[in-house]
Amino acid sequence: MRNQKKMKNEKLYRESWSLFPTGVSVIAALDNKKNVHGMTANSISSISLNPNILMVSIGMERSIKDHLSKSTSISISVLASDQIQIANHFAISNSTNFSKNNNYFQFSNEYFFIGKCLSFYFGKIIETHKIGDHEVYFIEVKYFDLFKNKEPLVWYRGKFSKPIC
């Protein structure tokens, strides 16, 4: 009985958070062969303006964690409403189709980001903390850019959607 109540509470807890609309992003890191490893995330947040620091929360089971710990730079691309197929591609855990991953990204000098996204942030991890079943990464933003002429991709009620407003 106790386990059933716990599972019900976990399901309701997850459902309650699905009512909070969030933007959708792809977090990415390069390996030593310049292959992009990425994952779809909606758990990012700006936490400091001076200096520019953002926070990313990643489940312990996600394969990208190995690449983040070895990478000197991290890219976060905020997706536009017409980029659902990209969000779905990077939502698959432990994806190893690196050539297709690289096709989604634009490379500019030392920066890499999803082409035609709303905005991107490029920086380095300055701190990590293990909390519950996730690891939280604090990233100091070294460079960012934004493209204002698109609508955001939103995660709401457990699925991708267009903005609610």
C-alpha positions in Angstrom: 0.0 0.0 0.0 2.8 2.4 0.9 4.6 1.9 -2.5 1.3 2.4 -4.4 0.9 5.7 -2.5 4.5 6.7 -3.2 4.1 5.9 -7.0 0.8 7.9 -7.1 2.5 10.8 -5.5 5.4 10.7 -7.9 3.0 10.5 -10.9 1.0 13.5 -9.5 4.1 15.4 -8.7 5.4 15.0 -12.3 1.9 15.9 -13.7 1.7 19.0 -11.5 5.0 20.2 -13.0 3.7 19.5 -16.5 1.3 22.4 -16.0 4.2 24.8 -15.8 5.0 25.7 -19.4 8.8 25.9 -20.1 11.0 26.6 -23.1 12.8 23.7 -24.7 16.6 23.7 -25.3 19.4 21.4 -26.4 22.4 21.2 -24.2 25.5 20.0 -26.1 29.2 19.3 -25.6 32.0 18.3 -28.0 34.1 15.2 -27.6 37.8 15.1 -28.6 36.9 14.2 -32.2 34.5 17.2 -32.5 31.4 15.0 -32.4 28.4 16.8 -30.8 26.7 15.0 -27.9 23.4 16.7 -27.0 20.2 16.2 -25.0 16.8 18.0 -24.9 16.2 19.8 -21.7 13.6 22.1 -20.3 15.2 22.5 -16.9 17.5 25.5 -17.5 17.4 28.8 -15.7 19.3 32.1 -15.6 20.5 32.5 -12.1 22.9 35.5 -12.3 23.2 38.5 -14.4 26.6 39.7 -13.2 28.4 37.5 -14.1 26.0 35.7 -16.6 25.4 32.3 -15.1 22.8 29.7 -15.9 21.8 26.4 -14.4 21.1 23.1 -16.0 19.6 20.0 -14.3 20.4 16.6 -15.9 19.2 13.2 -14.8 21.9 10.9 -13.5 21.2 8.3 -16.2 21.8 10.6 -19.1 24.9 9.7 -21.2 25.7 13.4 -21.9 27.0 13.7 -18.3 30.3 11.9 -19.3 30.9 14.4 -22.1 30.0 17.4 -20.0 32.6 16.4 -17.4 35.3 16.2 -20.1 34.4 19.2 -22.3 35.9 22.6 -21.9 32.8 24.3 -23.4 29.0 23.8 -23.3 26.4 25.0 -25.8 22.7 25.6 -24.9 20.4 26.4 -27.8 16.8 27.5 -27.1 14.6 26.0 -29.7 12.0 27.6 -32.0 8.5 26.2 -32.4 9.4 24.7 -35.8 12.2 22.6 -34.3 10.2 19.8 -32.8 12.1 17.2 -34.8 15.4 18.4 -33.3 13.9 18.3 -29.8 12.7 14.7 -30.4 16.1 13.6 -31.8 18.0 14.8 -28.8 15.4 13.5 -26.4 16.5 10.0 -27.1 18.9 9.0 -24.4 22.3 7.7 -25.3 22.0 8.6 -29.0 25.2 7.7 -30.9 24.3 9.0 -34.3 27.0 11.7 -34.2 27.1 12.5 -37.9 23.4 13.4 -37.7 23.9 15.3 -34.5 26.6 17.5 -36.1 24.2 18.2 -39.0 21.9 20.1 -36.7 24.7 22.4 -35.5 26.3 25.5 -36.9 30.0 26.0 -36.0 31.4 29.5 -35.8 35.0 29.9 -34.6 34.9 28.2 -31.2 31.1 28.3 -30.8 28.6 25.7 -31.8 24.8 25.9 -31.6 21.6 24.7 -33.2 21.0 26.6 -36.5 17.8 28.8 -36.6 17.2 28.6 -32.9 15.8 31.4 -30.8 19.0 32.0 -28.8 22.1 30.3 -27.7 24.5 30.4 -24.8 28.1 29.3 -24.9 30.2 28.8 -21.8 32.0 26.6 -19.3 30.9 24.6 -16.3 32.1 26.3 -13.1 30.4 24.1 -10.5 28.3 20.9 -10.2 26.1 19.5 -7.5 24.4 16.1 -7.2 20.9 16.5 -5.8 18.4 13.6 -5.7 18.3 11.8 -9.0 19.9 14.8 -10.9 23.1 16.6 -11.3 22.9 20.4 -11.4 25.5 22.3 -13.6 26.3 26.0 -13.2 27.6 27.4 -16.4 29.3 30.8 -16.8 28.2 32.2 -20.2 31.1 33.5 -22.3 29.1 34.3 -25.4 25.4 34.4 -26.4 23.2 35.6 -29.3 19.5 35.8 -30.0 17.3 35.8 -33.0 13.9 37.6 -32.3 11.8 36.7 -35.3 10.5 33.3 -34.2 8.1 31.7 -31.7 9.5 29.5 -28.9 9.0 25.7 -28.6 7.2 25.1 -25.3 6.9 22.0 -23.1 3.4 21.9 -21.6 1.2 19.1 -20.2 3.8 16.5 -21.2 4.2 17.5 -24.9 5.6 20.0 -27.2 3.4 23.0 -28.1 3.4 26.5 -29.4 3.3 29.4 -26.9 0.1 29.6 -24.8 -0.4 33.4 -25.0 
